[in-house]
Amino acid sequence: MARPLRIEFAGALYHVTARGNAQQNIYLTDDDRQEFLTLLQRACDRYHWLCHAYCLMSNHYHLLIEIQSSTLSKGMKYLNGTYTQAFNRRHKRVGHVLQGRYKGILVEKDSYFLELSRYIVLNPVRARMVRAAKDWPWSSYRATVGQAKAQPLLTTDCILGNFGKQKKRAQEKYKAFVREGKGQPNPWESLKNQIYLGSDEFIEEMQCKIEPDQSLNDIPRPQKNCPIKPLTFYKDKYQSRNKAMAEAYRSGHYTLSTVGDAFGVSYATVSRAIKEYECQM
């Protein structure tokens, strides 16, 4: 069994997988897959997740999830547990559907976000189930490149934002990026300590979040137990709306949706503002 992941904080990015019990299929019909996606959408809504990419295979799945509060474990318990119940009811079965606990890898976003976004959607190609990512209907690829309507659970702006400001052009560049990834090494080969995908500096920073003897000065701001400032504080303090939204979110006390509602914009707009702000830092 994989080591339990206990590091959860606002803005954390995870590559999440779960496999069928005894390597058995966890989806027997398309209805099963659609049921899973419906539950994933509910988990995203209920636990304030951003799902950047997904792929449903036959006996396992891959998710690229960003959390906005410490809810990964709670959300995964809901997703896997509720899906198991629905699967067993539909197929008149009992017992385990998934093998043990999910595996969650804590990812350094700057280094591995894009690599994982294509690794996930290329799974059916590597398994020789299809010739190209566009041929597999149960991944986020088609929606990301504009070839299918996006599931409500999916957030594509963060991926496409790395390829340009004009959506169509960004989608074409992402297509090329995915095609070029077919021969690339598995990013999981760089996995460290079973739960980290990132640089040594990233791992050291993550360890600060779980080691009780670490100095409070070493802990990133979202993890500090500081007073919560109202969103009006950020509006009044910063002339730049983007900076105000970014600082409000980076405080660790508000979700993208909450910040967006306060500033009258969508959570995707807030996400872009944060990225642009962090690039300038």
Stockholm file with secondary structure:
# STOCKHOLM 1.0

chainA/1-281         MARPLRIEFAGALYHVTARGNAQQNIYLTDDDRQEFLTLLQRACDRYHWLCHAYCLMSNHYHLLIEIQSSTLSKGMKYLNGTYTQAFNRRHKRVGHVLQGRYKGILVEKDSYFLELSRYIVLNPVRARMVRAAKDWPWSSYRATVGQAKAQPLLTTDCILGNFGKQKKRAQEKYKAFVREGKGQPNPWESLKNQIYLGSDEFIEEMQCKIEPDQSLNDIPRPQKNCPIKPLTFYKDKYQSRNKAMAEAYRSGHYTLSTVGDAFGVSYATVSRAIKEYECQM
#=GR chainA/1-281 SS CCCCCCCCCTTCEEEEEEEBGGGCCSCSSHHHHHHHHHHHHHHHHHHTEEEEEEEECSSEEEEEEEESSSCHHHHHHHHHHHHHHHHHHHHTCCSCSBCSSCEEEEECHHHHHHHHHHHHHTHHHHTTSCSSGGGCTTBSHHHHTTSSCCCTTBCCHHHHGGGCSSHHHHHHHHHHHHHTTTTSCCGGGGCBTTTEESCHHHHHHHHTTTCTTSCGGGSCGGGSCCCCCCHHHHHHHCSSHHHHHHHHHHTTSSCHHHHHHHHTSCHHHHHHHHHHHHHHC
#=GC SS_cons         CCCCCCCCCTTCEEEEEEEBGGGCCSCSSHHHHHHHHHHHHHHHHHHTEEEEEEEECSSEEEEEEEESSSCHHHHHHHHHHHHHHHHHHHHTCCSCSBCSSCEEEEECHHHHHHHHHHHHHTHHHHTTSCSSGGGCTTBSHHHHTTSSCCCTTBCCHHHHGGGCSSHHHHHHHHHHHHHTTTTSCCGGGGCBTTTEESCHHHHHHHHTTTCTTSCGGGSCGGGSCCCCCCHHHHHHHCSSHHHHHHHHHHTTSSCHHHHHHHHTSCHHHHHHHHHHHHHHC
//
